[in-house]
């Protein structure tokens, strides 16, 4: 499924919805990517200030990828077949 993104508010909605759809709490998602619950809450509330590296790690843990398209189409998130694995990172 595609989730088109034109503004960071849409990304905020999608991140929260995807996490819940995967049955993850903020704390559980934080454990998967090596950060605390507070950092996940901060990213969900204001994804416009997260680094691309951090966002990509989070999206990977949620089993989605960021797709950029030419021709004026907005970027979108797409579900991937990748399994969730632990990623201790440098956040």
C-alpha positions as CSV (number, residue, x, y, z in Angstrom):
1,X,0.0,0.0,0.0
2,X,1.2,3.5,-0.8
3,X,1.0,6.4,1.7
4,X,1.7,9.6,-0.3
5,X,3.5,12.3,1.7
6,X,3.3,16.0,0.8
7,X,3.8,17.6,4.3
8,X,5.3,16.4,7.5
9,X,1.9,16.3,9.2
10,X,1.0,13.4,6.9
11,X,4.2,11.6,7.9
12,X,3.3,12.1,11.5
13,X,-0.1,10.4,11.0
14,X,1.4,7.5,8.9
15,X,4.2,6.8,11.4
16,X,1.8,6.5,14.3
17,X,-0.7,4.5,12.3
18,X,2.0,2.1,11.0
19,X,3.4,1.5,14.4
20,X,0.0,0.7,15.8
21,X,-0.8,-1.5,12.8
22,X,2.3,-3.5,13.5
23,X,1.1,-3.9,17.1
24,X,4.1,-2.0,18.6
25,X,4.1,0.5,21.4
26,X,6.5,3.4,21.3
27,X,8.7,1.7,23.8
28,X,8.8,-1.6,21.7
29,X,9.6,0.3,18.5
30,X,12.3,2.2,20.4
31,X,13.9,-1.0,21.5
32,X,13.9,-2.3,17.9
33,X,15.9,0.8,16.7
34,X,18.0,1.3,19.8
35,X,16.3,4.5,21.3
36,X,14.0,5.2,24.1
37,X,10.2,5.6,24.1
38,X,10.6,9.4,24.5
39,X,12.6,9.6,21.2
40,X,9.9,7.7,19.3
41,X,7.3,10.0,20.7
42,X,9.3,13.0,19.7
43,X,9.8,11.7,16.1
44,X,6.0,10.9,15.8
45,X,5.1,14.3,17.0
46,X,7.5,16.2,14.9
47,X,9.0,14.1,12.0
48,X,10.0,17.2,10.1
49,X,13.1,17.6,12.4
50,X,14.4,14.0,12.3
51,X,17.5,13.3,10.2
52,X,17.0,11.2,7.1
53,X,19.3,8.5,8.6
54,X,17.1,8.2,11.7
55,X,13.9,8.3,9.6
56,X,15.2,5.5,7.4
57,X,16.0,3.3,10.4
58,X,12.6,3.9,11.8
59,X,10.9,3.1,8.5
60,X,12.9,0.0,8.1
61,X,11.8,-1.2,11.6
62,X,8.2,-0.5,10.6
63,X,8.8,-2.6,7.4
64,X,8.1,0.3,5.0
65,X,10.4,2.1,2.6
66,X,10.5,5.7,1.4
67,X,9.9,6.0,-2.4
68,X,10.8,9.2,-4.3
69,X,9.2,9.7,-7.7
70,X,10.0,12.0,-10.6
71,X,7.3,14.0,-12.3
72,X,5.8,15.9,-9.5
73,X,4.4,12.9,-7.6
74,X,4.8,13.2,-3.9
75,X,7.1,10.8,-2.0
76,X,5.4,7.9,-0.5
77,X,5.8,5.1,2.0
78,X,5.5,1.5,0.8
79,X,5.2,-1.7,2.8
80,X,8.2,-4.0,2.3
81,X,8.6,-7.7,2.9
82,X,11.5,-7.1,5.3
83,X,11.1,-8.5,8.8
84,X,11.6,-6.4,11.9
85,X,15.1,-6.8,13.3
86,X,16.9,-5.1,16.2
87,X,19.0,-2.2,15.0
88,X,21.0,-0.6,17.7
89,X,22.0,2.8,16.3
90,X,23.8,6.0,16.8
91,X,20.7,8.2,17.5
